[in-house]
Amino acid sequence: MKVGKGLRIFAAILCVFMLSSCTEFDNSAKSLLRAPRQEEIYHIQKALEASAGSDITLKYPTSGEYRSAFILKDINGDSKDEAFAFYSKTVEDAVTMNINVITSNGETWQSKGNSNIVAGGIEKVVFCDLDGDGVEEIIVGWTVFGTVDKQLAVYSFDGEGLKKRAGEKYSDFICGNLTGDEKNELIVLGINATDKSAVAKVFSLNEKSISELGAVQLDGGITSFYTPVLSKLSNSKPAVYVDAVKGVGTITEILWFENETLRHLDRENEAEESVTFRTTLATVKDFNSDGILDVPLSEILKSTADLEEIDKVYVTNWSNFDGKNFKTVASAFMNYSDGYYLTISPQMLDKLYLARKTESRLRIFYSYDLKTETQGDEVFRIMAIDKATYNEETYKTQAYENIYETDKLVYLIRVQKDNPIGMTSEILRSSFGVLK
C-alpha cells in the first residue's frame, strides 16, 4: 500500500485499524489491541508523517498475533499505549524496512524512535519482557530480500528511543519462561536446508547482553515448523512443543530444561525414526482437557498389522510426556476427512477390525480374534452424510441413529445387538467427538 499525502495516510491508517479488529488475538487484557479514537488516529498519522515523510509503504506482518501495520500496545504498564508503525521507504534507490515507535503525553503524539533493516517484509511481531525490567521488548521477524532466510531483531524502548539488543536467523521463534526462573527466554528454531539440519537455541537477555542458555540438534529431516507452543510436561516442568513437517508426515519435538541443561526428545541414533512420527497432519493438543498437552502417537491396529501398507489402520494414542516416558491418556480412531473421532478402550481395540469405505464416508467395525487371527461379524458402523441430501426416514428404516449434526454433515451410527464385544449405542455416543 503506497502512501502519498496526509489525507491518504490518514485513510490508510483508519483502514488498517478497522481491519485489525477482525483478527483473533490473545485474550489477556494486556495483549488486546484497543480500538483508537478517530482523534488519536489523526495525531498518530501526523507524528508518523513528521518523522518518516509522506512517501512510505505500509507493511503488514504475515503471521502471528498482530497483523496490522500499526499496533497500539502498552509495553511498560503505565496505562498508556505506544504505537508501533511498520513501513518501507526508498532512499537513494535502496529500500529499507522500518519500525517507528510513537508515544503520547496525553495531548500530542510524537515519534520517539526509528530503526531500519535491509529486508523484504515483516513476518511476525512479538512483545515479551526478556530482561525482567517490567518493560516488554519488541521482537520483530523480518524476511530477507531474495532468499528464504528470516532474521529476527530484539528491540528495547526506554521511552526516548529504540535500541537493538540482539539479532538471530530463524525459521520460527517463541518467547516465554522455559527455565522456570523469574524471566522469559527467547526460543529460536532454525532449519539449514543445505546440510539438512535443524536446531533449537534458547537465549536469555540481561541489561548488558544476550546469552545462549542452551542449544540442541533437532531431527535433520524437518523441512518446516508449525507454530511452537509453550506449555508444560506432565511433571509440571515448562516445555515447548514443536510440531514439524518431516517427509510425508509429522513429528513432535519437545524442549525443556533439566538441571539447567536444555533437553529434547532423544532418538538412540540419527537413523532411528522419532517415536512421534505419524503420517497424518495431527498436532499436539490437550485431548482430555487436563491442562497438559498430549502428543498424537500412531500405532497400527493389531488386526490390520499383516495387511498391505495402504490397508493398515492406525490408532492415535494421545499421550503426555514427563521428561522420560509417554503415558497414553486416550486411544482414538481419528477420521480427519470426515471431521470426527472415536475413543476406544484398549480392551476393545484388540477385539476390532476396521474396514474403511472412504467413497461412501463409511467405517464398519467387525469383531476380531487375535489368537486365531480371524475376522468375525459386524459390531457397529459410523457414517457421515451431507446434510443437504440427508433423509431421516430413509436411514431410520435401516436402523441408523443420528448422533450429531454440524452445519454441513450428519453423523449416523448403527450398533448390532448382542455383539461379541459388548458395544452399545450409549458407549458409542460417549466415544464420539467432532474435530475442531
C-alpha positions as CSV (number, residue, x, y, z in Angstrom):
1,M,0.0,0.0,0.0
2,K,1.6,3.2,-1.2
3,V,1.0,6.3,1.0
4,G,1.2,9.7,-0.6
5,K,-0.1,12.8,1.2
6,G,-1.5,13.3,4.6
7,L,-5.2,12.5,3.7
8,R,-4.2,9.2,2.1
9,I,-2.1,8.2,5.1
10,F,-5.0,9.0,7.4
11,A,-7.4,6.9,5.3
12,A,-4.8,4.0,5.2
13,I,-4.3,4.1,9.0
14,L,-8.0,4.1,9.6
15,C,-8.4,1.2,7.3
16,V,-5.6,-0.8,9.0
17,F,-7.1,-0.3,12.4
18,M,-10.5,-1.3,11.2
19,L,-9.1,-4.5,9.7
20,S,-7.1,-5.3,12.8
21,S,-10.4,-5.5,14.8
22,C,-11.3,-8.6,12.8
23,T,-8.2,-10.5,13.7
24,E,-8.1,-13.1,16.6
25,F,-5.8,-12.1,19.4
26,D,-4.6,-13.3,22.8
27,N,-7.5,-13.0,25.3
28,S,-5.3,-11.4,28.0
29,A,-6.3,-7.8,28.7
30,K,-2.8,-6.5,28.3
31,S,-2.4,-8.1,24.9
32,L,-5.7,-6.9,23.3
33,L,-5.4,-4.0,20.8
34,R,-7.6,-1.1,22.0
35,A,-9.6,0.5,19.2
36,P,-8.2,4.0,18.8
37,R,-10.4,7.0,18.7
38,Q,-10.6,9.0,15.5
39,E,-8.7,11.9,17.0
40,E,-5.9,9.5,18.1
41,I,-5.6,8.2,14.5
42,Y,-5.2,11.7,13.2
43,H,-2.4,12.6,15.7
44,I,-0.6,9.3,15.2
45,Q,-0.7,9.9,11.4
46,K,0.7,13.4,11.8
47,A,3.5,12.1,14.1
48,L,4.5,9.4,11.7
49,E,4.4,11.8,8.7
50,A,6.6,14.3,10.6
51,S,9.1,11.5,11.3
52,A,9.1,9.4,8.1
53,G,7.7,11.7,5.5
54,S,4.8,11.0,3.3
55,D,6.3,8.7,0.7
56,I,6.2,5.4,2.6
57,T,4.6,1.9,2.0
58,L,2.9,0.3,5.0
59,K,3.9,-3.2,5.8
60,Y,1.8,-5.9,7.4
61,P,3.1,-8.9,9.5
62,T,2.1,-12.1,7.6
63,S,1.8,-14.3,10.7
64,G,1.5,-14.2,14.4
65,E,-0.9,-12.4,16.8
66,Y,-0.5,-8.9,15.3
67,R,-1.3,-8.5,11.6
68,S,-1.6,-4.7,11.4
69,A,1.0,-2.2,10.0
70,F,0.1,-0.1,13.2
71,I,0.0,-1.7,16.6
72,L,-1.2,0.0,19.8
73,K,0.4,-1.7,22.8
74,D,1.1,-0.7,26.4
75,I,4.6,-2.3,26.8
76,N,5.6,-0.7,30.1
77,G,2.3,-1.0,32.1
78,D,1.8,2.8,32.5
79,S,-1.8,2.5,31.1
80,K,-0.7,4.5,28.0
81,D,-0.4,2.8,24.7
82,E,2.7,3.1,22.5
83,A,2.0,3.0,18.7
84,F,4.3,0.9,16.6
85,A,4.3,1.6,12.8
86,F,5.9,-0.7,10.2
87,Y,6.7,0.5,6.7
88,S,9.3,0.6,3.9
89,K,10.9,3.6,2.5
90,T,13.1,4.1,-0.6
91,V,16.2,6.3,-0.1
92,E,18.6,6.7,-3.0
93,D,17.2,3.6,-4.7
94,A,17.7,1.5,-1.6
95,V,14.6,0.1,0.1
96,T,14.7,-0.2,3.9
97,M,12.1,-1.8,6.3
98,N,11.3,0.4,9.3
99,I,9.8,0.2,12.7
100,N,8.8,3.6,14.2
101,V,7.6,4.0,17.8
102,I,5.2,6.9,18.5
103,T,4.1,7.9,22.0
104,S,1.6,10.2,23.6
105,N,2.0,12.6,26.6
106,G,-1.8,12.7,26.9
107,E,-2.3,15.5,24.4
108,T,0.1,15.0,21.5
109,W,1.7,12.1,19.7
110,Q,5.4,12.2,18.8
111,S,7.8,9.8,17.2
112,K,10.4,8.7,19.8
113,G,12.5,6.2,17.8
114,N,13.0,4.6,14.4
115,S,15.1,1.6,13.3
116,N,15.6,0.2,9.9
117,I,16.9,-3.0,8.4
118,V,17.5,-4.3,4.8
119,A,14.7,-6.7,4.5
120,G,11.8,-7.7,2.2
121,G,8.9,-7.6,4.7
122,I,7.7,-8.4,8.2
123,E,6.8,-11.9,9.2
124,K,5.9,-11.7,12.9
125,V,5.9,-9.3,15.8
126,V,6.0,-10.4,19.4
127,F,6.0,-8.4,22.6
128,C,7.8,-10.0,25.6
129,D,9.7,-8.8,28.7
130,L,13.0,-10.6,28.2
131,D,15.3,-8.8,30.7
132,G,12.9,-8.7,33.6
133,D,12.7,-4.9,33.9
134,G,8.9,-4.8,33.6
135,V,9.0,-3.4,30.1
136,E,8.3,-5.6,27.1
137,E,10.9,-6.0,24.4
138,I,9.7,-5.8,20.7
139,I,10.8,-8.9,18.7
140,V,10.4,-8.5,15.0
141,G,10.9,-11.2,12.5
142,W,12.0,-9.9,9.1
143,T,12.1,-11.7,5.7
144,V,15.3,-11.1,3.7
145,F,15.3,-9.9,0.1
146,G,15.7,-12.7,-2.5
147,T,16.1,-15.6,0.0
148,V,14.0,-17.9,2.2
149,D,16.1,-16.7,5.2
150,K,14.4,-14.8,8.0
151,Q,16.1,-12.6,10.6
152,L,14.7,-11.6,14.0
153,A,15.7,-8.4,15.8
154,V,15.1,-7.7,19.5
155,Y,14.5,-4.1,20.4
156,S,14.1,-2.3,23.8
157,F,12.3,1.0,24.1
158,D,13.2,3.2,27.1
159,G,10.7,6.0,26.4
160,E,13.2,8.0,24.4
161,G,14.4,5.7,21.6
162,L,14.6,2.2,20.2
163,K,17.7,0.1,21.0
164,K,18.5,-3.1,19.1
165,R,19.6,-5.7,21.6
166,A,20.1,-8.8,19.5
167,G,19.7,-10.4,16.1
168,E,19.4,-14.0,15.0
169,K,18.5,-16.1,12.0
170,Y,15.4,-18.2,12.5
171,S,12.7,-20.4,11.0
172,D,10.3,-19.7,13.9
173,F,10.6,-18.4,17.4
174,I,8.6,-18.1,20.6
175,C,9.1,-16.2,23.9
176,G,8.2,-17.5,27.4
177,N,9.5,-18.8,30.6
178,L,11.1,-22.1,29.8
179,T,13.7,-22.3,32.6
180,G,11.2,-21.8,35.4
181,D,13.0,-18.8,36.8
182,E,11.7,-15.2,37.0
183,K,12.5,-14.2,33.5
184,N,11.3,-15.1,30.0
185,E,13.6,-16.6,27.4
186,L,13.7,-16.4,23.6
187,I,13.5,-19.8,22.0
188,V,14.7,-19.8,18.3
189,L,14.2,-22.7,15.9
190,G,16.3,-22.9,12.8
191,I,16.5,-25.2,9.7
192,N,19.5,-25.4,7.4
193,A,18.2,-26.9,4.2
194,T,21.8,-27.1,2.7
195,D,23.2,-29.5,5.3
196,K,19.8,-31.0,6.3
197,S,20.0,-30.0,9.9
198,A,17.7,-28.3,12.4
199,V,18.5,-26.7,15.7
200,A,16.8,-25.1,18.7
201,K,18.5,-22.4,20.7
202,V,17.4,-20.7,24.0
203,F,18.6,-17.1,24.7
204,S,18.4,-15.0,27.9
205,L,18.6,-11.2,27.9
206,N,20.0,-9.0,30.7
207,E,20.6,-5.3,30.8
208,K,24.0,-5.7,29.2
209,S,23.9,-8.5,26.7
210,I,22.2,-11.6,25.3
211,S,23.5,-15.0,26.2
212,E,22.8,-18.5,24.9
213,L,21.5,-20.8,27.6
214,G,21.5,-24.0,25.5
215,A,21.2,-25.5,22.0
216,V,20.2,-28.9,20.8
217,Q,20.2,-30.5,17.4
218,L,16.7,-31.5,16.2
219,D,15.6,-34.1,13.6
220,G,17.6,-33.3,10.4
221,G,14.7,-34.4,8.3
222,I,12.5,-31.5,9.4
223,T,11.5,-29.2,6.5
224,S,9.2,-26.7,8.3
225,F,7.8,-26.0,11.7
226,Y,4.2,-25.5,12.9
227,T,3.8,-22.7,15.4
228,P,5.6,-23.7,18.6
229,V,3.6,-23.9,21.8
230,L,4.8,-23.1,25.3
231,S,3.2,-25.4,27.9
232,K,4.4,-28.0,30.4
233,L,5.3,-31.6,30.8
234,S,3.1,-33.9,32.8
235,N,5.5,-33.3,35.8
236,S,4.8,-29.6,35.6
237,K,8.2,-28.6,34.1
238,P,7.8,-25.8,31.5
239,A,8.2,-27.2,28.0
240,V,7.9,-26.1,24.3
241,Y,6.1,-28.4,22.0
242,V,7.2,-28.1,18.3
243,D,5.2,-29.9,15.6
244,A,7.2,-30.2,12.4
245,V,6.8,-31.5,8.9
246,K,9.1,-34.4,8.0
247,G,8.8,-36.2,4.7
248,V,5.2,-37.4,4.2
249,G,4.4,-37.0,7.9
250,T,4.6,-35.0,11.1
251,I,6.8,-35.3,14.2
252,T,6.8,-33.5,17.5
253,E,10.0,-32.2,19.2
254,I,9.8,-31.3,22.9
255,L,12.2,-28.9,24.6
256,W,12.6,-28.5,28.4
257,F,15.4,-27.8,30.9
258,E,16.7,-30.4,33.3
259,N,19.4,-29.4,35.8
260,E,20.0,-26.2,33.9
261,T,20.6,-28.2,30.7
262,L,18.4,-27.9,27.6
263,R,16.9,-31.2,26.8
264,H,14.8,-32.6,23.9
265,L,13.1,-35.8,22.9
266,D,16.1,-38.1,22.1
267,R,16.5,-40.8,19.5
268,E,19.0,-43.5,20.1
269,N,20.7,-42.7,16.7
270,E,20.1,-40.4,13.7
271,A,18.8,-43.3,11.6
272,E,16.1,-44.1,14.1
273,E,12.7,-42.6,13.4
274,S,11.1,-40.5,16.1
275,V,8.5,-42.2,18.2
276,T,6.3,-39.3,17.4
277,F,6.3,-39.7,13.7
278,R,2.8,-40.1,12.1
279,T,1.6,-39.9,8.5
280,T,-1.3,-37.5,9.4
281,L,-1.1,-33.8,10.0
282,A,-2.3,-34.2,13.6
283,T,-0.7,-31.7,16.0
284,V,-0.3,-31.7,19.8
285,K,-3.5,-30.7,21.7
286,D,-4.9,-31.1,25.2
287,F,-7.0,-34.0,24.1
288,N,-8.5,-34.9,27.5
289,S,-8.7,-31.3,28.8
290,D,-6.5,-31.8,31.8
291,G,-4.3,-28.8,31.2
292,I,-1.4,-30.9,29.7
293,L,-0.6,-31.1,26.0
294,D,-0.9,-34.6,24.5
295,V,1.2,-35.8,21.6
296,P,-0.6,-38.0,18.9
297,L,1.4,-41.2,18.8
298,S,0.5,-43.6,16.0
299,E,0.0,-47.4,16.5
300,I,-1.1,-50.0,13.9
301,L,-4.4,-51.6,14.8
302,K,-3.3,-55.2,15.6
303,S,-5.9,-56.8,13.4
304,T,-4.5,-54.9,10.3
305,A,-0.8,-55.4,11.1
306,D,-0.2,-58.0,8.3
307,L,-2.1,-56.1,5.6
308,E,-0.5,-54.1,2.8
309,E,0.5,-50.6,3.9
310,I,-2.4,-48.9,2.2
311,D,-4.9,-51.1,4.1
312,K,-3.3,-50.8,7.5
313,V,-5.3,-48.9,10.1
314,Y,-3.7,-46.6,12.6
315,V,-4.9,-45.8,16.1
316,T,-3.8,-42.5,17.7
317,N,-2.6,-42.8,21.3
318,W,-2.9,-39.3,22.7
319,S,0.0,-39.3,25.2
320,N,1.6,-36.8,27.7
321,F,5.3,-36.8,28.4
322,D,7.0,-36.5,31.8
323,G,10.6,-36.0,30.5
324,K,11.3,-39.7,30.3
325,N,8.2,-41.6,29.3
326,F,5.0,-41.2,27.4
327,K,1.7,-42.1,29.1
328,T,-1.4,-42.7,26.9
329,V,-4.5,-40.8,28.2
330,A,-6.8,-41.8,25.3
331,S,-6.8,-44.0,22.2
332,A,-8.8,-42.9,19.3
333,F,-9.7,-43.6,15.7
334,M,-9.2,-40.2,14.0
335,N,-11.2,-39.5,10.9
336,Y,-9.8,-36.2,9.6
337,S,-11.5,-36.3,6.2
338,D,-15.0,-36.6,7.8
339,G,-14.1,-34.5,10.9
340,Y,-14.7,-36.8,13.8
341,Y,-13.0,-39.3,16.2
342,L,-13.9,-42.3,18.3
343,T,-12.2,-43.0,21.6
344,I,-11.9,-46.8,22.2
345,S,-10.7,-48.6,25.3
346,P,-7.5,-50.7,25.0
347,Q,-9.6,-53.8,25.8
348,M,-11.9,-53.2,22.8
349,L,-9.1,-52.2,20.5
350,D,-7.6,-55.7,20.4
351,K,-11.1,-57.1,19.5
352,L,-11.8,-54.9,16.5
353,Y,-11.1,-54.9,12.8
354,L,-11.9,-51.8,10.7
355,A,-13.0,-51.7,7.1
356,R,-12.9,-48.2,5.5
357,K,-15.4,-47.3,2.8
358,T,-13.9,-43.9,2.0
359,E,-16.0,-43.0,-1.0
360,S,-19.3,-43.6,0.9
361,R,-17.8,-42.0,4.1
362,L,-18.5,-45.2,6.0
363,R,-16.5,-47.0,8.6
364,I,-17.5,-50.6,9.5
365,F,-16.1,-52.2,12.7
366,Y,-16.0,-56.0,13.0
367,S,-15.1,-58.3,15.8
368,Y,-11.6,-59.9,15.7
369,D,-9.9,-62.8,17.4
370,L,-6.2,-62.1,17.9
371,K,-5.4,-65.7,18.8
372,T,-6.9,-67.2,15.7
373,E,-6.4,-64.0,13.6
374,T,-9.9,-64.3,12.3
375,Q,-12.5,-61.6,11.5
376,G,-15.9,-62.0,13.0
377,D,-19.3,-60.3,12.5
378,E,-20.1,-56.6,12.2
379,V,-20.2,-54.8,15.6
380,F,-21.1,-51.3,14.6
381,R,-20.7,-48.7,11.8
382,I,-20.5,-45.0,11.6
383,M,-21.3,-42.8,8.6
384,A,-21.1,-39.1,7.6
385,I,-23.8,-37.8,5.4
386,D,-24.1,-34.5,3.6
387,K,-26.8,-32.6,5.4
388,A,-28.3,-31.3,2.1
389,T,-29.0,-34.9,1.0
390,Y,-29.9,-36.4,4.3
391,N,-33.4,-38.0,4.6
392,E,-34.1,-39.0,8.2
393,E,-36.8,-41.6,7.4
394,T,-34.6,-43.4,4.9
395,Y,-31.9,-44.1,7.5
396,K,-34.3,-44.8,10.3
397,T,-35.7,-47.7,8.4
398,Q,-32.1,-49.1,8.2
399,A,-31.8,-48.8,12.0
400,Y,-29.3,-45.9,11.9
401,E,-29.2,-43.4,14.8
402,N,-28.5,-39.7,14.4
403,I,-25.8,-38.9,17.0
404,Y,-24.6,-35.4,15.9
405,E,-25.1,-32.7,13.3
406,T,-23.0,-29.8,12.1
407,D,-23.9,-27.1,9.5
408,K,-22.8,-29.5,6.7
409,L,-22.8,-33.1,8.0
410,V,-25.0,-35.6,9.8
411,Y,-23.3,-38.4,11.7
412,L,-25.1,-41.7,12.0
413,I,-24.3,-45.0,13.9
414,R,-25.7,-48.5,13.8
415,V,-24.8,-51.0,16.5
416,Q,-25.5,-54.7,16.2
417,K,-27.5,-56.2,19.0
418,D,-25.8,-58.8,21.2
419,N,-22.4,-58.2,19.5
420,P,-19.4,-60.1,21.0
421,I,-17.5,-57.2,22.5
422,G,-20.4,-55.6,24.4
423,M,-20.6,-52.4,22.4
424,T,-23.8,-50.4,22.9
425,S,-25.3,-47.2,21.4
426,E,-24.6,-45.4,24.7
427,I,-20.9,-46.3,24.7
428,L,-20.5,-45.3,21.1
429,R,-22.3,-42.0,21.6
430,S,-20.0,-41.2,24.6
431,S,-17.0,-42.2,22.5
432,F,-17.8,-39.9,19.6
433,G,-16.3,-36.4,19.2
434,V,-16.1,-33.8,16.4
435,L,-12.8,-32.4,15.4
436,K,-12.4,-28.6,15.8
